[in-house]
Every structure is written in C-alpha cells, then in structure tokens.
Amino acid sequence: MTASGVPEGSIPVLDHGFVRLDDAMASDLSVVNAARVSFARRKEEIEPEDEGLIGFLLRNRHGTPFEHNSFRFHVRCPIFVMREWIRHRWSSFNEFSMRYSQASGDFYVPAAEDVRQQVGKPGVYFFEAVEPELAQRARTEIETTNEAAYATYRRLIEAGVARELARTVLPVAAYTEFFWTVNARSLMNFLSLRNAETAQREIRRYAEAIESLFAERMPLTHAAFVAAGRTPP
Ligand SMILES: Cc1cc2nc3c(=O)[nH]c(=O)nc-3n(C[C@H](O)[C@H](O)[C@H](O)COP(=O)(O)OP(=O)(O)OC[C@H]3O[C@@H](n4cnc5c(N)ncnc54)[C@H](O)[C@@H]3O)c2cc1C
C-alpha cells in the first residue's frame, strides 16, 4: 500500500479509486497461435508478419482468436460507476460485500472542473463546466449529503442494525471494490463504449486506465484496435 491507501502498482482514478492489473494470461502471441491452429501451426515468438495478421483479424472481425487470453483487474470505484460496468456481461465480477464488511466512508466528490451541466437535448447533448461558484456549491452539497448519510449508517450499525440494512442509506457515490476478469475481445468492446466521448466522464477515466494496461500487455492487438477506428472484433 502507498501512503494514500492505494495498492502498489495501481493507477489512481478519481478521488479515492484505482485500477490495478492483478494478473493476466495475455499476449499478442495467443492471438496469432489461436488463428494458426486452423493450419495446425504454432509459434513460440511473435514475428514481424504477425502484426499484419492481427490487423487482418481485427479489421475483418474474426473475433474468436482474441478470446484466448484473460485479464484480471482489481478496481475501486463509486457504486454508480460499477453499475455501468457490470452491464458488460461477457466478463466476471466479484464485489466487496457491504453485508459482511462495513463501508469505508469514502465517497466520490467531483473536482470543481468536473462539475458540469448538460447542454442540448437527449441524444444530442454535451457537457460544459459550470461557473466556479456553482461548482463549489455543488461540491459542498454533495459532500454534506455524503457525510450525513455515512453518519446515519454508522449510528444504525452502532445501534445494532444489520450492515445489510444499514447500507441502504448510502448514496451511489460510495466507493466499492471488485475483481473483473475479461478477455481481450470483450475488453475491446468495453473500451469502444466506455473510453469514448459518449461515455460518462467518470467511467471513462477508469476505461483510460484499463486501456493503458491492455496496451502494455497486448501492444499489437491494441494498435490494431485503434487503427480499426476502435471497432471491436
Ligand atoms: C453511452 C452509453 C449509454 C448507455 N445508456 C444505457 C441506458 O440508458 N439504459 C441501459 O439499460 N443501458 C445503457 N447502456 C448500457 C448498454 O446498453 C450495454 O448494456 C452496455 O454498454 C454493455 O454493452 P454490451 O452488451 O455490448 O456488452 P456485453 O454484455 O459484454 O456483451 C458483449 C457483446 O456480446 C453480445 N451479446 C451479449 N449478450 C447478448 C444477448 N443477450 N443477445 C445477443 N447478443 C448478446 C453482443 O454482441 C454484445 O455487444 C449504455 C451504455 C453506454 C456506453
């Protein structure tokens, strides 16, 4: 753990969150070998022509060779971010339990520059920063609400109410933690949707961190994904 309570080697995200690659069985070679098994061939190392093969597979949406790998991420994020994340069904989740353990008392409060207003109508809107006074007022109101909710939560627990019931007073800004296991095909689908202009800013910050870890482990696949206009295979 670092001094800020973030595990070593993790990427800090938002005010109390992080993304950490817990483990991975993932390489560009796995894509190449999955494709070449059709010809009963196998390689021990990536060769220059494999970049072209990976690009071809990706562009032509031959998706299955991108499934023979696995990333396991450890994520700490607000509940409202996780609600969006768990919609990605082609992956596995295990979450911190607020039935068995107490909530940490960490809540997301947006930085002043992230307090925004929606301009335009549904489907064709964008976001603009609000005036500094409103940003500060919003931050204070959010913080006050979080603190009041957490104080009620603590009082209920101290009075003997079960954690599973006391947690119902907590807002979706409360932080949670989970393990997320996903293969590269599904991961690229996640990135195409969540590291995108149209995604909510908060989950996008997480998706950016996830993308950097994916790019480190599978650089050719990542480059081919970007070159294909971020269309998943
Ligand atoms: C900007 C944005 C706004 C959103 N707004 C809303 C909203 O208002 N309300 C809401 O409910 N959700 C909303 N979502 C969530 C969205 O509808 C998806 O549930 C989420 O993005 C997961 O995508 P997915 O289904 O492709 O991923 P996964 O569940 O991981 O699925 C991956 C792929 O597998 C295939 N697949 C999976 N399950 C099935 C199935 N049952 N049948 C056929 N094919 C399947 C599809 O090809 C799918 O793309 C939003 C998402 C984004 C990015």
The ligand as an SDF file (V2000), in Angstrom:
LIG
                    3D

 53 58  0  0  0  0  0  0  0  0999 V2000
  -23.0740    5.7480  -23.6110 C   0  0  0  0  0  0  0  0  0  0  0  0
  -23.8830    4.6030  -23.0730 C   0  0  0  0  0  0  0  0  0  0  0  0
  -25.1840    4.8250  -22.6420 C   0  0  0  0  0  0  0  0  0  0  0  0
  -25.9590    3.7730  -22.1410 C   0  0  0  0  0  0  0  0  0  0  0  0
  -27.2350    4.0050  -21.7220 N   0  0  0  0  0  0  0  0  0  0  0  0
  -27.9760    2.9940  -21.2360 C   0  0  0  0  0  0  0  0  0  0  0  0
  -29.3180    3.2170  -20.7800 C   0  0  0  0  0  0  0  0  0  0  0  0
  -29.8240    4.3220  -20.8130 O   0  0  0  0  0  0  0  0  0  0  0  0
  -30.0120    2.1740  -20.2680 N   0  0  0  0  0  0  0  0  0  0  0  0
  -29.4900    0.9050  -20.2230 C   0  0  0  0  0  0  0  0  0  0  0  0
  -30.1640   -0.0100  -19.7660 O   0  0  0  0  0  0  0  0  0  0  0  0
  -28.2170    0.6700  -20.6390 N   0  0  0  0  0  0  0  0  0  0  0  0
  -27.4580    1.6700  -21.1410 C   0  0  0  0  0  0  0  0  0  0  0  0
  -26.1740    1.4150  -21.5460 N   0  0  0  0  0  0  0  0  0  0  0  0
  -25.6180    0.0590  -21.4330 C   0  0  0  0  0  0  0  0  0  0  0  0
  -25.6130   -0.6800  -22.7920 C   0  0  0  0  0  0  0  0  0  0  0  0
  -26.9270   -0.8470  -23.2900 O   0  0  0  0  0  0  0  0  0  0  0  0
  -24.9410   -2.0710  -22.6350 C   0  0  0  0  0  0  0  0  0  0  0  0
  -25.6810   -2.8360  -21.7070 O   0  0  0  0  0  0  0  0  0  0  0  0
  -23.5220   -1.9910  -22.1420 C   0  0  0  0  0  0  0  0  0  0  0  0
  -22.8180   -0.9870  -22.8280 O   0  0  0  0  0  0  0  0  0  0  0  0
  -22.8290   -3.3290  -22.3250 C   0  0  0  0  0  0  0  0  0  0  0  0
  -22.5490   -3.4940  -23.6900 O   0  0  0  0  0  0  0  0  0  0  0  0
  -22.6290   -4.9010  -24.4000 P   0  0  0  0  0  0  0  0  0  0  0  0
  -23.9830   -5.5070  -24.3090 O   0  0  0  0  0  0  0  0  0  0  0  0
  -22.0660   -4.7230  -25.7950 O   0  0  0  0  0  0  0  0  0  0  0  0
  -21.5430   -5.7620  -23.5400 O   0  0  0  0  0  0  0  0  0  0  0  0
  -21.5860   -7.2810  -23.1090 P   0  0  0  0  0  0  0  0  0  0  0  0
  -22.7420   -7.5510  -22.2470 O   0  0  0  0  0  0  0  0  0  0  0  0
  -20.2220   -7.5990  -22.5630 O   0  0  0  0  0  0  0  0  0  0  0  0
  -21.8270   -8.0610  -24.4710 O   0  0  0  0  0  0  0  0  0  0  0  0
  -20.7970   -8.1310  -25.4540 C   0  0  0  0  0  0  0  0  0  0  0  0
  -21.4230   -8.4890  -26.7870 C   0  0  0  0  0  0  0  0  0  0  0  0
  -21.9720   -9.8100  -26.6930 O   0  0  0  0  0  0  0  0  0  0  0  0
  -23.1830   -9.8700  -27.4450 C   0  0  0  0  0  0  0  0  0  0  0  0
  -24.2730  -10.1770  -26.5160 N   0  0  0  0  0  0  0  0  0  0  0  0
  -24.2240  -10.1840  -25.1510 C   0  0  0  0  0  0  0  0  0  0  0  0
  -25.4040  -10.5620  -24.6340 N   0  0  0  0  0  0  0  0  0  0  0  0
  -26.2230  -10.7660  -25.6850 C   0  0  0  0  0  0  0  0  0  0  0  0
  -27.5840  -11.1410  -25.8080 C   0  0  0  0  0  0  0  0  0  0  0  0
  -28.3670  -11.3540  -24.7610 N   0  0  0  0  0  0  0  0  0  0  0  0
  -28.1010  -11.2710  -27.0380 N   0  0  0  0  0  0  0  0  0  0  0  0
  -27.3560  -11.0490  -28.1400 C   0  0  0  0  0  0  0  0  0  0  0  0
  -26.0610  -10.6610  -28.1060 N   0  0  0  0  0  0  0  0  0  0  0  0
  -25.5070  -10.5320  -26.8990 C   0  0  0  0  0  0  0  0  0  0  0  0
  -23.3670   -8.5090  -28.1030 C   0  0  0  0  0  0  0  0  0  0  0  0
  -22.7630   -8.5500  -29.3770 O   0  0  0  0  0  0  0  0  0  0  0  0
  -22.5940   -7.5880  -27.1980 C   0  0  0  0  0  0  0  0  0  0  0  0
  -22.1420   -6.4120  -27.8370 O   0  0  0  0  0  0  0  0  0  0  0  0
  -25.3990    2.4440  -22.0630 C   0  0  0  0  0  0  0  0  0  0  0  0
  -24.0840    2.2530  -22.4890 C   0  0  0  0  0  0  0  0  0  0  0  0
  -23.3270    3.2950  -22.9760 C   0  0  0  0  0  0  0  0  0  0  0  0
  -21.9000    3.0210  -23.4190 C   0  0  0  0  0  0  0  0  0  0  0  0
  1  2  1  0
  2  3  1  0
  2 52  2  0
  3  4  2  0
  4  5  1  0
  4 50  1  0
  5  6  2  0
  6  7  1  0
  6 13  1  0
  7  8  2  0
  7  9  1  0
  9 10  1  0
 10 11  2  0
 10 12  1  0
 12 13  2  0
 13 14  1  0
 14 15  1  0
 14 50  1  0
 15 16  1  0
 16 17  1  0
 16 18  1  0
 18 19  1  0
 18 20  1  0
 20 21  1  0
 20 22  1  0
 22 23  1  0
 23 24  1  0
 24 25  2  0
 24 26  1  0
 24 27  1  0
 27 28  1  0
 28 29  2  0
 28 30  1  0
 28 31  1  0
 31 32  1  0
 32 33  1  0
 33 34  1  0
 33 48  1  0
 34 35  1  0
 35 36  1  0
 35 46  1  0
 36 37  1  0
 36 45  1  0
 37 38  2  0
 38 39  1  0
 39 40  1  0
 39 45  2  0
 40 41  1  0
 40 42  2  0
 42 43  1  0
 43 44  2  0
 44 45  1  0
 46 47  1  0
 46 48  1  0
 48 49  1  0
 50 51  2  0
 51 52  1  0
 52 53  1  0
M  END
$$$$
